[in-house]
Amino acid sequence: MSDECEHVPAGEPALARTPDGCEECLAGGGRWVHLRLCLACGHVGCCDDSPGRHAGGHFAEVGHPVIRSFEPGEEWRWCFIDQQMV
């Protein structure tokens, strides 16, 4: 795990846009396994184990590289560009 990553946004992380679940799954009636929060814009997406894989799709679409777990009690962050925990 890296303590520093040039892709982590400076300042406070964005607030969750949909605190009740994955933005796309809620809109389309999908389901998720775990949730991830985009630190840049607050997009809440589902993990790669979920059918929609919306957190990774958000990175592919808009390029925001760092997410954190949006699960209670979890504090880890992941950088899609570096493919590592940060």
N, C-alpha and C positions, 0 to 999 in steps of 0.2 A: 504494500500500500504506500502510495506517495503522499508526503505531507504537502507538497507544492505542485500545482498544475497551473500552467499559464491560461487554461481555458475556464477556470472557475471565475464566475463573475465577481467583481468587486462589490463590496457593500452587502446589505441584507438581501437574502434570497427573496424572490417574488412570492407574493401570497397566492395560495391555490385558487384557481379560477372556478373549479368545481370541487369543493371540499367533500362532497358525498360520493365521489367515484370518478371513474375514467370518463373524460369529456365525450369522446366518440361513442363509447359503449352506452352511456346514459342517453345520448341523442338517438342512437339506433337500436336500442333494446338488447345490446350485447351483454356479455358477462366477462368478468376478469378474475384473475387469481390473486395478483398483488398489484399495488399501485406505485407509480413513480411520479415525482414532481420535478418539472423543469425549473432549474434555478434562475434562468434568464427571464422567463415570462409567466410562470405559474401554471403552465399547462399540466393537467393531471392525466396521465396515460397509464395503460395497463402494461405489465411486464411481458417479456418474451415467452413466458410459459402460458400466457393468456391467448385465446384464439385471435384477437385483433392485433396484438403486439403494437399498440398505439404509442407507447413511449418511444420505441425505436423508430417508428414511422414519423413521429414528430421531429426527431433529429434529422432523419433523411429529407424531410420536406422543408424545414426552416433552418436547420444547421445549428441549433442550440445544443452544445456538446455535453453539458453536465447536468445530471439528474441526481436526485437523492431518493431514498426509499420514502414512501408516504405511508408506511405501515407503522402503527403504534409501537414505540420502544426501539425502533431502528433508526440509526443516525448515519449510515454509510452513504457515500456519494460515488458515482461512476462517471468517468469521462469516455464518451463514445469515440472521440478522436484518438486518445492514447490507449484505449481498450484496457483501462485499469482503474482500480479504486483510488480515489483521491481524498 
